[in-house]
Amino acid sequence: MKHRMLPVLLFLVFTLSAPLFGQTAARLEALLDKTELTWLEVTAFVLEASEAGAYSNAEEAFNFAAGNKWLPKDAEASGTARLNGVALLLMQSFGLKGGMFYSMAKSPHHAYRELVFKKVIRGAADPHMIVSGRDLLLMIGRLLAMKENAAEGAAQ
């Protein structure tokens, strides 16, 4: 299983390095190696990947996301990022529209369900599971591919 995922991960590293201005292969590799991420790490990386903003440090990114209510209410900068909260951050920073319940509540629970429905979150996943660097890169890669497909469809 790991050997089949290696080409996909390598593809993502090279694909994601182009739109992520200022990113280095070393930073992406370090992210891939992390089994759990903090909110500081997640917000800085997601906001840059979504082009919602580039910040001089991770604290600025975290404060921006928290101030805009893009994070769960209980998210602390050094706290461990959980999947449902990361789903909310991804939905908000990428400007994704959701269904009726997400549109009304904009909650981590409904954001998680939207990303499962959109097949950004795949496989055996629990909304409260800890997010690894690999998980985050795969979700961002799927979102970027989804946006690219939508742009190509609109151009035709």
Backbone as CSV, one residue per row, in Angstrom:
resi,resn,N_x,N_y,N_z,CA_x,CA_y,CA_z,C_x,C_y,C_z
1,MET,0.816,-1.195,0.000,0.000,0.000,0.000,0.863,1.263,0.000
2,LYS,1.892,1.303,0.838,2.754,2.474,0.901,3.461,2.708,-0.429
3,HIS,3.860,1.613,-1.085,4.591,1.741,-2.337,3.704,2.294,-3.443
4,ARG,2.412,2.011,-3.407,1.499,2.547,-4.413,1.206,4.014,-4.172
5,MET,1.286,4.469,-2.947,1.009,5.870,-2.625,2.213,6.769,-2.886
6,LEU,3.410,6.216,-2.946,4.603,7.023,-3.136,4.558,7.839,-4.421
7,PRO,4.202,7.270,-5.576,4.134,8.100,-6.786,3.103,9.227,-6.678
8,VAL,1.991,8.950,-6.013,0.963,9.977,-5.835,1.508,11.108,-4.969
9,LEU,2.165,10.763,-3.887,2.725,11.783,-2.999,3.823,12.577,-3.686
10,LEU,4.668,11.919,-4.444,5.712,12.636,-5.179,5.094,13.584,-6.205
11,PHE,4.056,13.106,-6.890,3.356,13.963,-7.838,2.804,15.200,-7.133
12,LEU,2.195,15.000,-5.968,1.637,16.126,-5.215,2.715,17.108,-4.784
13,VAL,3.856,16.585,-4.347,4.941,17.467,-3.924,5.361,18.364,-5.075
14,PHE,5.533,17.779,-6.257,5.964,18.569,-7.401,4.846,19.462,-7.933
15,THR,3.621,18.991,-7.905,2.488,19.775,-8.390,2.197,20.940,-7.460
16,LEU,2.224,20.680,-6.173,1.916,21.729,-5.212,3.019,22.766,-5.085
17,SER,4.226,22.407,-5.427,5.322,23.358,-5.258,5.208,24.530,-6.212
18,ALA,4.543,24.372,-7.371,4.396,25.473,-8.319,3.472,26.569,-7.788
19,PRO,2.230,26.252,-7.341,1.359,27.333,-6.893,1.669,27.854,-5.497
20,LEU,2.442,27.148,-4.746,2.747,27.596,-3.386,4.016,28.439,-3.417
21,PHE,3.848,29.711,-3.689,4.979,30.601,-3.826,5.810,30.603,-2.543
22,GLY,7.115,30.564,-2.702,8.003,30.618,-1.554,8.197,29.288,-0.849
23,GLN,7.523,28.236,-1.313,7.665,26.940,-0.659,8.902,26.246,-1.194
24,THR,9.499,25.464,-0.377,10.653,24.686,-0.798,10.320,23.207,-0.689
25,ALA,11.075,22.438,-1.441,10.874,20.987,-1.376,11.123,20.477,0.040
26,ALA,12.057,21.086,0.729,12.356,20.664,2.099,11.157,20.889,3.021
27,ARG,10.455,21.993,2.834,9.285,22.274,3.677,8.170,21.271,3.395
28,LEU,7.961,20.956,2.124,6.946,19.969,1.767,7.314,18.592,2.305
29,GLU,8.586,18.248,2.200,9.030,16.947,2.703,8.866,16.863,4.211
30,ALA,9.185,17.951,4.902,9.024,17.973,6.362,7.549,17.828,6.737
31,LEU,6.682,18.455,5.957,5.248,18.344,6.216,4.782,16.911,6.003
32,LEU,5.265,16.261,4.963,4.897,14.871,4.686,5.283,13.938,5.829
33,ASP,6.372,14.237,6.504,6.876,13.380,7.572,6.116,13.526,8.888
34,LYS,5.324,14.579,9.037,4.629,14.823,10.311,3.383,13.950,10.436
35,THR,3.277,13.285,11.576,2.108,12.439,11.825,0.955,13.223,12.445
36,GLU,1.251,14.385,13.010,0.195,15.263,13.515,0.650,16.703,13.352
37,LEU,-0.308,17.549,12.998,-0.016,18.955,12.750,-0.696,19.840,13.785
38,THR,-0.087,20.987,14.043,-0.706,21.981,14.921,-1.521,22.939,14.062
39,TRP,-2.366,23.703,14.705,-3.161,24.688,13.980,-2.279,25.742,13.335
40,LEU,-1.160,26.069,13.968,-0.227,27.030,13.357,0.265,26.514,12.009
41,GLU,0.692,25.257,11.979,1.202,24.666,10.743,0.116,24.577,9.677
42,VAL,-1.061,24.141,10.083,-2.156,23.947,9.137,-2.598,25.278,8.537
43,THR,-2.840,26.279,9.373,-3.347,27.548,8.852,-2.351,28.209,7.915
44,ALA,-1.082,28.227,8.274,-0.084,28.859,7.408,-0.044,28.178,6.046
45,PHE,-0.060,26.865,6.045,0.047,26.121,4.786,-1.228,26.238,3.958
46,VAL,-2.387,26.083,4.577,-3.658,26.126,3.841,-3.915,27.512,3.266
47,LEU,-3.677,28.558,4.039,-3.933,29.907,3.533,-3.025,30.234,2.350
48,GLU,-1.811,29.752,2.385,-0.902,29.976,1.262,-1.315,29.143,0.049
49,ALA,-1.696,27.899,0.269,-2.100,27.020,-0.837,-3.374,27.517,-1.504
50,SER,-4.296,28.056,-0.729,-5.571,28.529,-1.270,-5.459,29.937,-1.831
51,GLU,-4.315,30.530,-1.641,-4.063,31.917,-2.060,-4.974,32.895,-1.326
52,ALA,-5.382,32.515,-0.125,-6.171,33.408,0.721,-5.259,34.413,1.412
53,GLY,-3.970,34.223,1.287,-3.014,35.161,1.849,-1.705,34.493,2.189
54,ALA,-0.648,35.265,2.060,0.679,34.810,2.480,1.086,35.700,3.652
55,TYR,1.480,35.086,4.711,1.785,35.821,5.926,3.247,35.635,6.286
56,SER,3.798,36.642,6.953,5.219,36.593,7.289,5.523,35.526,8.330
57,ASN,4.522,35.142,9.107,4.732,34.062,10.070,3.423,33.313,10.309
58,ALA,3.565,32.151,10.903,2.409,31.270,11.118,1.408,31.873,12.099
59,GLU,1.880,32.670,13.054,0.967,33.285,14.022,0.000,34.242,13.332
60,GLU,0.503,35.014,12.356,-0.371,35.923,11.612,-1.452,35.142,10.864
61,ALA,-1.053,34.048,10.240,-2.007,33.212,9.507,-3.060,32.657,10.458
62,PHE,-2.628,32.157,11.597,-3.565,31.610,12.587,-4.537,32.689,13.057
63,ASN,-4.013,33.876,13.381,-4.868,34.962,13.864,-5.870,35.398,12.795
64,PHE,-5.435,35.434,11.535,-6.342,35.781,10.448,-7.482,34.760,10.356
65,ALA,-7.127,33.485,10.347,-8.140,32.425,10.228,-9.077,32.420,11.440
66,ALA,-8.530,32.565,12.627,-9.355,32.583,13.839,-10.260,33.813,13.853
67,GLY,-9.731,34.950,13.451,-10.512,36.186,13.423,-11.670,36.138,12.439
68,ASN,-11.510,35.389,11.361,-12.563,35.250,10.353,-13.485,34.065,10.623
69,LYS,-13.282,33.408,11.766,-14.085,32.238,12.171,-13.955,31.091,11.176
70,TRP,-12.736,30.914,10.665,-12.432,29.813,9.756,-11.920,28.594,10.515
71,LEU,-11.800,28.715,11.828,-11.304,27.634,12.687,-12.367,27.310,13.738
72,PRO,-12.300,26.091,14.296,-13.220,25.774,15.406,-13.004,26.742,16.563
73,LYS,-14.039,26.969,17.329,-13.968,27.919,18.446,-12.886,27.561,19.457
74,ASP,-12.643,26.266,19.653,-11.679,25.837,20.663,-10.260,25.644,20.114
75,ALA,-10.001,26.027,18.880,-8.674,25.837,18.280,-7.647,26.746,18.953
76,GLU,-6.554,26.139,19.392,-5.438,26.880,19.968,-4.257,26.734,19.035
77,ALA,-3.450,27.763,18.934,-2.338,27.783,17.983,-1.457,26.545,18.082
78,SER,-1.127,26.128,19.274,-0.239,24.976,19.443,-1.005,23.663,19.588
79,GLY,-2.327,23.738,19.493,-3.156,22.541,19.623,-3.097,21.671,18.379
80,THR,-3.448,20.426,18.550,-3.436,19.462,17.453,-4.655,19.672,16.558
81,ALA,-4.422,19.736,15.258,-5.495,19.953,14.284,-6.279,18.669,14.073
82,ARG,-7.583,18.783,14.095,-8.483,17.653,13.876,-9.176,17.824,12.523
83,LEU,-9.582,16.714,11.949,-10.089,16.681,10.583,-11.299,17.579,10.354
84,ASN,-12.260,17.588,11.264,-13.443,18.419,11.032,-13.098,19.907,11.032
85,GLY,-12.172,20.321,11.881,-11.740,21.718,11.902,-10.935,22.084,10.661
86,VAL,-10.110,21.166,10.200,-9.344,21.400,8.971,-10.308,21.501,7.793
87,ALA,-11.367,20.708,7.811,-12.377,20.774,6.753,-13.011,22.164,6.703
88,LEU,-13.313,22.723,7.863,-13.877,24.074,7.914,-12.893,25.080,7.326
89,LEU,-11.635,24.996,7.716,-10.610,25.901,7.191,-10.486,25.760,5.673
90,LEU,-10.490,24.534,5.168,-10.393,24.315,3.728,-11.597,24.891,2.995
91,MET,-12.792,24.646,3.494,-14.006,25.167,2.858,-13.972,26.694,2.798
92,GLN,-13.590,27.309,3.892,-13.587,28.771,3.960,-12.467,29.382,3.119
93,SER,-11.264,28.870,3.262,-10.129,29.494,2.572,-10.170,29.283,1.066
94,PHE,-10.715,28.149,0.618,-10.846,27.905,-0.816,-12.150,28.481,-1.373
95,GLY,-12.977,29.065,-0.514,-14.218,29.689,-0.951,-15.217,28.711,-1.538
96,LEU,-15.289,27.521,-0.953,-16.193,26.492,-1.467,-17.612,26.712,-0.969
97,LYS,-18.549,26.497,-1.863,-19.954,26.559,-1.497,-20.364,25.194,-0.968
98,GLY,-21.264,25.187,-0.053,-21.733,23.931,0.503,-23.229,23.808,0.352
99,GLY,-23.745,22.746,0.911,-25.180,22.505,0.887,-25.905,23.413,1.866
100,MET,-27.187,23.155,2.018,-28.041,23.989,2.855,-27.558,24.042,4.309
101,PHE,-27.241,22.890,4.888,-26.836,22.877,6.295,-25.497,23.577,6.509
102,TYR,-24.545,23.359,5.610,-23.260,24.045,5.744,-23.454,25.551,5.577
103,SER,-24.251,25.953,4.594,-24.473,27.372,4.337,-25.093,28.075,5.533
104,MET,-25.962,27.369,6.255,-26.615,27.981,7.415,-25.698,27.993,8.637
105,ALA,-25.007,26.890,8.887,-24.269,26.758,10.144,-22.782,27.077,10.021
106,LYS,-22.170,26.801,8.886,-20.724,26.951,8.690,-19.950,26.346,9.874
107,SER,-20.332,25.122,10.223,-19.721,24.440,11.356,-18.700,23.409,10.871
108,PRO,-17.759,23.026,11.741,-16.797,21.983,11.368,-17.488,20.678,10.964
109,HIS,-18.565,20.323,11.656,-19.280,19.084,11.349,-19.809,19.093,9.914
110,HIS,-20.463,20.167,9.531,-21.034,20.240,8.189,-19.953,20.421,7.126
111,ALA,-18.868,21.094,7.470,-17.746,21.223,6.528,-17.144,19.844,6.253
112,TYR,-16.984,19.054,7.298,-16.469,17.688,7.148,-17.379,16.886,6.216
113,ARG,-18.672,16.954,6.444,-19.625,16.194,5.621,-19.589,16.653,4.168
114,GLU,-19.424,17.952,3.945,-19.333,18.478,2.569,-18.100,17.929,1.856
115,LEU,-16.965,17.904,2.557,-15.734,17.428,1.914,-15.744,15.926,1.706
116,VAL,-16.473,15.196,2.533,-16.657,13.768,2.275,-17.513,13.605,1.018
117,PHE,-18.590,14.377,0.933,-19.479,14.317,-0.230,-18.734,14.691,-1.512
118,LYS,-17.852,15.697,-1.445,-17.099,16.146,-2.617,-15.894,15.246,-2.907
119,LYS,-15.704,14.218,-2.072,-14.618,13.240,-2.201,-13.232,13.856,-2.019
120,VAL,-13.165,14.935,-1.247,-11.878,15.508,-0.851,-11.335,14.701,0.317
121,ILE,-12.238,14.292,1.215,-11.898,13.391,2.311,-12.362,12.013,1.873
122,ARG,-11.427,11.072,1.840,-11.745,9.723,1.357,-11.312,8.674,2.365
123,GLY,-11.871,7.497,2.183,-11.468,6.356,2.999,-12.047,6.402,4.390
124,ALA,-11.465,5.588,5.251,-11.912,5.506,6.639,-11.440,6.756,7.373
125,ALA,-12.358,7.658,7.613,-12.014,8.911,8.272,-13.015,9.189,9.379
126,ASP,-12.509,9.757,10.437,-13.317,10.144,11.581,-13.180,11.667,11.708
127,PRO,-14.270,12.392,11.904,-14.175,13.853,11.992,-13.220,14.338,13.080
128,HIS,-13.000,13.520,14.107,-12.146,13.947,15.215,-10.718,13.411,15.117
129,MET,-10.402,12.759,13.999,-9.054,12.206,13.878,-8.029,13.316,13.688
130,ILE,-6.817,13.036,14.128,-5.710,13.971,14.003,-5.236,13.980,12.552
131,VAL,-4.934,15.158,12.040,-4.526,15.313,10.645,-3.009,15.245,10.539
132,SER,-2.535,14.399,9.631,-1.093,14.294,9.359,-0.748,15.198,8.181
133,GLY,0.528,15.399,7.964,0.979,16.185,6.824,0.562,15.558,5.515
134,ARG,0.651,14.248,5.435,0.250,13.513,4.235,-1.230,13.721,3.950
135,ASP,-2.066,13.618,4.988,-3.511,13.832,4.841,-3.791,15.231,4.300
136,LEU,-3.124,16.228,4.881,-3.351,17.612,4.478,-2.959,17.826,3.020
137,LEU,-1.800,17.312,2.624,-1.361,17.473,1.236,-2.300,16.781,0.255
138,LEU,-2.785,15.613,0.612,-3.725,14.914,-0.267,-5.033,15.697,-0.420
139,MET,-5.546,16.246,0.672,-6.789,17.015,0.585,-6.591,18.280,-0.243
140,ILE,-5.491,18.968,-0.033,-5.222,20.182,-0.810,-5.043,19.837,-2.282
141,GLY,-4.359,18.743,-2.570,-4.187,18.314,-3.957,-5.522,18.038,-4.629
142,ARG,-6.435,17.389,-3.912,-7.763,17.109,-4.463,-8.561,18.393,-4.686
143,LEU,-8.440,19.338,-3.760,-9.143,20.612,-3.914,-8.606,21.396,-5.104
144,LEU,-7.294,21.432,-5.257,-6.702,22.139,-6.395,-7.111,21.497,-7.713
145,ALA,-7.142,20.166,-7.747,-7.575,19.463,-8.962,-9.046,19.744,-9.245
146,MET,-9.860,19.789,-8.197,-11.283,20.068,-8.347,-11.495,21.474,-8.914
147,LYS,-10.747,22.459,-8.387,-10.858,23.823,-8.881,-10.379,23.936,-10.331
148,GLU,-9.315,23.223,-10.654,-8.794,23.256,-12.018,-9.805,22.646,-12.989
149,ASN,-10.412,21.526,-12.603,-11.438,20.895,-13.445,-12.637,21.816,-13.629
150,ALA,-13.033,22.512,-12.589,-14.159,23.444,-12.683,-13.821,24.613,-13.609
151,ALA,-12.582,25.100,-13.527,-12.156,26.194,-14.399,-12.118,25.760,-15.857
152,GLU,-11.640,24.542,-16.108,-11.602,24.024,-17.467,-13.008,23.824,-18.012
153,GLY,-13.911,23.334,-17.167,-15.298,23.145,-17.572,-15.984,24.461,-17.900
154,ALA,-15.659,25.506,-17.134,-16.261,26.820,-17.369,-15.707,27.464,-18.641
155,ALA,-14.461,27.140,-18.981,-13.827,27.721,-20.165,-14.376,27.107,-21.449
156,GLN,-14.946,25.921,-21.360,-15.436,25.244,-22.560,-16.796,25.665,-22.925
